[in-house]
Amino acid sequence: MAGITSYGAYIPMYRLSRETLAQVWGGKGKGEKAVANADEDSLTMGVEAARDCIKGFDKSSIDALYFATTTPPYKEKQSASIMAAACDLREDIITADFADSIRSATIAILMALDAVKAGSAKQVLVIAADTRLAGPDTRYESLFGDGAAAFLIGNEGVVAEIEGNHCITSAFVDFWRLEYDKIIRSWEERLTREESYMPYMTKAISTVLEKQNLTAKDISKAVIYSPDTSMQREVIKKAGFDPKEQVQDLMFDSVGHTGAALTPMVLVSALEGAKPGDRILTANYEDGADAIVMRVTDEIGKMKDRRAIKGYLASKMMLPNYGKYMRFRNLMEWEHDLFMERRMALAEVWRHRNFYLRFHGAKCTKCGHIMTPIPKMCIYCQADEKYFEEVPMADKRGKLVTYSMDVRSRAIDPPNILAVVNFDGGGRFYSQMTDRNPDNIEIGMTMELTFRRIHDALGIHNYFWKCRPARG
Amino acid sequence: MRESIKDKVAIVGMGCTQFGERWDADVEDLIKEASMEALEDAGVEIKDIQAGWVGTGRGSQQVPMGPCSGIIASSALQTQYIPFTRVENLCCSGQEALRAAALGVASKCYDLVLAIGVEKLKDTGYGGLGEMYPGNWQPIYGALGTPPGRYALAATAYFSKYGLSPQEGKRVLAEISVKSHYYGYRNPKSHLKREITVEEAVNAPMICWPLGLYDCCGVTDGASAAVLVPTEDAKKYRDDYVTIKGFAVSTGPGWLKENEDYDFTYWKETQEAAKVAYAEAEIKDPRKELGLVELHDCFSIAELIATESMFLCEPGKFREEFTEKRAYYHDGEMPVDVSGGLKSFGHPIGASGAREVYEIYKQIQGKAEEPSRQIKDITIGLAHNQGGHPGMFVSGIAIIGVP
């Protein structure tokens, strides 16, 4: 039976304590939320989750990539195509963005399932990521966090068979953003709860259980989406789940509400703790609701080396203050900086796309050295580039050779750290370092690569790779 | 090489503008100021110039995309339809103008030529140089790559390789900057005229770890110029002329920083240029034979590593051989940058190469404007420049001396 063949997740390095928020806006803060770094967005976080998910898999079996988000970096220009390149997937695949709804992630999973069942795709990579913003000094600002999750949907080596589902669509409006809005708008939550969330979620859950001849007791873990901290309770009660034993924690105290990525991330969390034979129900909401039942197989054991939720939760750094948060999420109008009037050329990036997006290096077949970027001639033995073989380098780790910390750089989060990394197995990357603690950098430390937004010169989101101290 | 340039070309006049933040002057004002001083020094007039070269890194427009032409010089001096060529080789540009002029004379095509180095940096609207792309323009790969960011990589690497703690390393660098400011204070045309202490340097605001404020040179406007003639004609202009003893430019292939074997503690291009220049000038033991070295100290660490890379001491021995012996002062064993250097005299990119030659020329003539930094009995000196950044340099060395 088709289903989930792999999973992965991503939680950004930075967390904002809700006490820090309370210091600015008053009130009491509990827990913390994950905040994307200044060089991260939904696309880059999605790439991270996808790389966690497809680690060790044969990428050539991936025939489609679906990306679910409510915060795509571009209004026109697909994110999924850039993500496919960053994941170094084949070019003859289908890519699509599933946008505009929190529920787009589960919709994407179901559509991936259909493609696999129909035989038109061997495996589909489904990614969900969000960096949703709420207005400053609102409870949603405190609640919303950033994160991503990814699944491979296929029918070989399935770790969680998708047994059945039920979907309901609804024109109900509760949260929305107009085309020029950066922060969400919302209607009174009482209407949402009574007229939409409660009835649709309850209906989707009860219907899928009925379809599958199951009762609430047959469910090992339920992943129940909730727009906020309180609405979930009544749905759980109505569905008949034991809130302590059967319901997967939404991680609001550690990650926050991650929009379209919330349900997928909580599902990954459930899968991390699952054992063969477990039955997991996943109910997602907005623009209606859907509920999916899956059964965990013996294959779940092979997922052990993923960082996923547990791994990424464990490695973190706290944002020191709200000012940093405003910088990271660009919440203010900043002084125009002449120094920052950067230019770029799409042609330059396009010519070298296998380096910029796929992070391929060149291996000289004459002398065996590996080089990044890809030069015109071997920099070691001067052999012509016709003797080069392209080699994927994005998954390599390396050691820090030297570094510098530019305090005066116009990086959004100075110091900008230049880092020279020698890869294990050959090759060097002269790079920028991200997700780092400037007080804790040492020559020789283990580095890994991460796909980031370098800058927005000429109004283009310019993505490329950086190094970071290996996480967890 | 077919023939050495040694003693074939003489410098008979030199000029140098006041260096600094020249809000009063545009690029043509700077060219004119330096050129007129050089022509006057040689006792000649604009109409005597048969050809000219002007070296600049950024040139007339203060942006990397400025028009690349010699017209900035012909316009400033109103030369009438003679060849005037702009040469660009980053921070080597001034020295490249001199080299082109010298080759023009040595080829016997011209009898009197003018070489100019110039840079107008202070019209950008921000401090520092901004992002630099010394080689191919790499707006994504090279993003946020500032000169301090790239040079500081070498400081971190040097400290680590030779077992200096950051505190020890910063003190060695601070001593260099104290020396630079000592001489900048004593040089009327310098940009930064303020003496500093080691404590001030070590505790200065951080620019790019481990380099602080006093480890970095000023961003300066300025120009310098030289009049060159065949050595056999030099006596017509003056008795105390100097001749070119050696000239070397080493343009690295540009990828050493991506080479996994490179450790950032030596300047390969400078080593290669030094070998060629020493051979041309027939110098066997540079530390003993050279009276003065004016080298490219855009950062304190640049002076340290350039010193080692020109074989003035063993690699890793700078602290023993220069800091502890105070060898680099004007009355020391091997004077280095007694003009104040790029650090304190200032570093208008294209101007620095010819400006360093100006210092050696004046020292040999016994005309250091401030007697307290005049080197005794100096007959030969070396000017070193390098453009780019560690692992991607073009390096130039000119050796000049009494005939």
Interface residues (C-beta under 8 A of the other chain):
Chain A: D337 L338 F339 R342 R343 M344 A345 E348 V349 F355 Y356 H369 M371 T372 P373 P375 I379 Y380 V401 T402 Y403 S404 M405 D406 V407 R408 S409 R410 A411 P415 N416 L418 V420 N422 F423 G426 G427 R428 Y430 Q432 P438 I443 I454 H455 A457 N462 F464
Chain B: T124 G125 Y126 G128 G130 E131 W137 Q138 P139 I140 Y141 A143 L144 G145 T146 P148 G149 R150 Y151 A152 L153 A154 A155 T156 A157 S160 P205 M206 I207 C208 W209 P210 L211 P253 W255 K257 E258 N259 E260 D263 F264 G391
